[in-house]
Amino acid sequence: MYPNANKGGGENVKGVRTLAGNTCDIIADSDGSTTFYLKGLDLLTDIGDLSGLVLTTRGGDSSVGASFSISAAKLKTLKVGDDDASKVKFNASSLTISSPCLEEINAKNVSTITNNISLLKCPRLKRVFFEGTNASSVNLPLGAMVEEISYPDGVQTLFLHSLPMLTDENVKLSNTSIQNITGLYFYNCP
């Protein structure tokens, strides 16, 4: 495969030939006013550590919440956060994910995320990490094999429905999270 990207709708940024299971770095700069597209995303299982990525809105303003949307057929892991908050530069206020093979998402300490997180189109999820974000809800797919989840401090509603692999010890809620919860739906979980 030859991974490549498109910057601003015109300039192609090419990676080197990459065999299955190997990695390829695609390095591209941006002035902050262009859109960046990864091509062939449906063929990739991992797009690396994006926790250092700084997003800007059109016009180059990084102080206004940008959105990050990803749809990838074979993507297994998505890392936009980190255990160490000082390493997180990812600044999306809105995060949208639709990846049917996604098994793990790490958005730890991305404090700018404020939207409701819907992971309903990610039925193979196993590990979900959103502590340190300000999302008001994280919606998991019914019947997913989620083994571990950490909720954001701003969570207001817990909706746990038919999650057969999720145990009490693997549901992480901070004291702040517990105080903010106004709704709970719990059904068919161990």
CORNOR-V864619 format. One record per run of one state. SS is the DSSP state (A for helix, B for strand, O for the rest). FROM is the first residue (numbers start at 0). LEN is the number of residues. If there is no record, write none. Layout:
# CORNOR-V864619
ss = [SS,SS]
from = [FROM,FROM]
len = [LEN,LEN]
This chain:
# CORNOR-V864619
ss = [O,B,O,B,O,B,O,A,O,B,O,B,O,B,O,A,O,B,O,B,O,B,O,B,O,B,O,B,O,B,O,A,B,O,A,O,B,O]
from = [0,1,7,10,17,35,38,40,43,45,49,65,71,76,79,84,87,91,98,103,106,116,118,126,129,136,139,147,150,156,161,167,170,172,174,180,182,187]
len = [1,6,3,7,18,3,2,3,2,4,16,6,5,3,5,3,4,7,5,3,10,2,8,3,7,3,8,3,6,5,6,3,2,2,6,2,5,3]
